[in-house]
Amino acid sequence: MTDTTAATWLTQEAYDRLKEELTHLETVGRKEIADRIAAARDEGDLKENGGYHAAREEQAKQEARIRELQAKLRNVQIGTPPDDGVVEAGMVVTALVAGDEMTFLLGSREIAGTADIDVFSPTSPLGAAIYGRKVGDATSYEAPNGREIPVEITAASPFTG
């Protein structure tokens, strides 16, 4: 399998959107939840305090999202990958998958933003099978049911939003 830990390609818009969300969660979001936890704690018995437990659960989810955003933004390339026909994250790929033509973005939902396009992760079975390959290459991947699915790459171009 090709190394898929290379930089993540993000459009400037996607990068700005994720950076803004991270800043909001690390500042305003953390303060709001801390205030809710403190208010719920002031209500008394924590064992039977639903508001306290809900706020703590929300805090855990928010901290997980902060870690996820930090990881995504840690090794990022802003712009678009080179238009060299090589399949990598940030590319819109057209392929014949088991004989059916599919067009999708290889990357993450964050790259796609509000675009109406299917997204496959580079670490998914299909994504891993085609990552690093070129237009015209044929390969296959194993489906969850154990069946080998043939794939032929017919086009690959940078996602522009």
C-alpha positions as CSV (number, residue, x, y, z in Angstrom):
1,M,0.0,0.0,0.0
2,T,1.2,3.5,-0.8
3,D,2.0,5.9,2.1
4,T,-1.1,7.9,2.8
5,T,0.3,9.9,5.6
6,A,1.5,12.6,3.3
7,A,0.2,16.2,3.6
8,T,-3.5,16.7,3.3
9,W,-4.5,19.0,0.5
10,L,-7.1,21.6,1.5
11,T,-8.4,24.5,-0.5
12,Q,-7.9,27.9,1.1
13,E,-11.6,28.0,1.8
14,A,-11.5,24.6,3.6
15,Y,-8.4,25.5,5.5
16,D,-9.9,28.9,6.6
17,R,-13.2,27.2,7.6
18,L,-11.4,24.5,9.7
19,K,-9.1,27.0,11.3
20,E,-12.0,29.2,12.3
21,E,-13.9,26.3,13.8
22,L,-10.8,25.2,15.8
23,T,-10.3,28.8,17.1
24,H,-13.9,29.0,18.1
25,L,-13.9,25.7,19.9
26,E,-10.7,26.4,21.7
27,T,-11.9,29.8,22.9
28,V,-15.6,30.5,23.0
29,G,-16.7,26.8,22.9
30,R,-14.5,25.8,25.9
31,K,-15.6,28.8,28.0
32,E,-19.3,28.1,27.3
33,I,-19.0,24.5,28.3
34,A,-17.0,25.4,31.4
35,D,-19.6,27.9,32.4
36,R,-22.4,25.3,31.9
37,I,-20.5,22.7,34.0
38,A,-19.9,25.3,36.8
39,A,-23.6,26.3,36.8
40,A,-24.7,22.6,36.9
41,R,-22.2,21.9,39.7
42,D,-23.7,24.7,41.7
43,E,-27.1,23.0,41.6
44,G,-25.9,20.4,44.0
45,D,-25.7,16.6,44.0
46,L,-23.7,15.6,40.9
47,K,-24.9,12.0,40.9
48,E,-28.4,12.9,39.9
49,N,-27.6,16.1,38.0
50,G,-28.5,15.5,34.3
51,G,-27.4,18.9,33.2
52,Y,-23.9,18.4,34.6
53,H,-23.6,15.0,33.0
54,A,-24.8,16.3,29.6
55,A,-22.4,19.2,29.8
56,R,-19.5,16.9,30.6
57,E,-20.5,14.6,27.7
58,E,-20.6,17.6,25.3
59,Q,-17.2,18.7,26.6
60,A,-15.7,15.3,25.8
61,K,-17.2,15.5,22.2
62,Q,-15.9,19.0,21.8
63,E,-12.4,18.1,23.0
64,A,-12.4,15.1,20.5
65,R,-13.3,17.5,17.7
66,I,-10.5,19.9,18.7
67,R,-8.0,17.0,18.6
68,E,-9.3,15.9,15.2
69,L,-9.0,19.4,13.8
70,Q,-5.5,19.9,15.2
71,A,-4.4,16.6,13.6
72,K,-5.9,17.6,10.2
73,L,-4.3,21.0,10.3
74,R,-0.9,19.7,11.5
75,N,0.3,18.4,8.1
76,V,-1.6,20.4,5.5
77,Q,-0.8,21.7,2.0
78,I,-3.0,24.7,1.0
79,G,-4.0,24.8,-2.7
80,T,-4.5,21.9,-5.0
81,P,-2.4,18.8,-5.7
82,P,-0.4,18.9,-9.0
83,D,-2.5,18.1,-12.0
84,D,-0.3,15.2,-13.1
85,G,-2.9,12.5,-13.4
86,V,-1.6,10.8,-10.2
87,V,-4.3,9.9,-7.8
88,E,-3.8,11.4,-4.3
89,A,-5.8,13.2,-1.7
90,G,-7.5,16.3,-3.0
91,M,-8.2,14.8,-6.5
92,V,-11.5,14.2,-8.2
93,V,-11.3,10.8,-9.6
94,T,-13.4,9.1,-12.3
95,A,-13.1,5.4,-12.4
96,L,-14.9,2.3,-13.6
97,V,-15.6,0.4,-10.4
98,A,-16.9,-3.1,-11.1
99,G,-18.0,-1.8,-14.5
100,D,-19.9,1.2,-13.2
101,E,-18.5,4.7,-13.7
102,M,-18.1,6.7,-10.5
103,T,-16.8,10.2,-9.9
104,F,-15.7,11.1,-6.3
105,L,-13.3,13.1,-4.3
106,L,-10.4,11.3,-2.7
107,G,-9.9,13.0,0.6
108,S,-12.1,14.1,3.5
109,R,-15.5,15.6,3.9
110,E,-13.7,18.8,5.1
111,I,-12.1,19.2,1.7
112,A,-15.5,18.9,-0.1
113,G,-17.2,21.5,2.2
114,T,-20.6,22.0,0.8
115,A,-19.9,20.5,-2.7
116,D,-22.3,17.7,-3.6
117,I,-19.7,15.0,-4.4
118,D,-19.1,11.6,-2.9
119,V,-16.0,11.4,-0.8
120,F,-13.7,8.4,-0.2
121,S,-10.9,8.4,2.3
122,P,-7.4,7.5,1.0
123,T,-7.4,4.8,3.7
124,S,-10.7,3.2,2.6
125,P,-10.3,0.0,0.6
126,L,-11.1,1.8,-2.7
127,G,-8.9,4.8,-1.8
128,A,-5.9,2.7,-0.7
129,A,-6.2,0.7,-4.0
130,I,-6.0,3.7,-6.2
131,Y,-3.8,6.0,-4.2
132,G,-0.6,6.8,-6.1
133,R,-1.8,5.2,-9.4
134,K,-2.3,7.1,-12.7
135,V,-5.0,7.6,-15.2
136,G,-5.3,4.4,-17.3
137,D,-4.1,2.1,-14.4
138,A,-6.2,-0.9,-13.5
139,T,-6.2,-2.4,-10.0
140,S,-8.7,-4.0,-7.6
141,Y,-9.5,-4.0,-4.0
142,E,-11.2,-6.5,-1.6
143,A,-14.8,-5.6,-0.6
144,P,-15.9,-6.3,3.0
145,N,-17.7,-9.4,1.7
146,G,-14.3,-10.7,0.4
147,R,-15.1,-10.2,-3.2
148,E,-12.4,-8.6,-5.5
149,I,-13.7,-5.4,-7.1
150,P,-11.9,-4.3,-10.3
151,V,-11.1,-0.6,-10.7
152,E,-9.9,1.3,-13.8
153,I,-8.9,5.0,-13.3
154,T,-10.2,7.0,-16.3
155,A,-9.6,10.6,-15.0
156,A,-8.0,12.4,-12.1
157,S,-7.9,16.2,-11.6
158,P,-7.4,18.5,-8.6
159,F,-10.6,19.4,-6.7
160,T,-11.2,23.1,-7.0
161,G,-14.3,23.4,-4.9
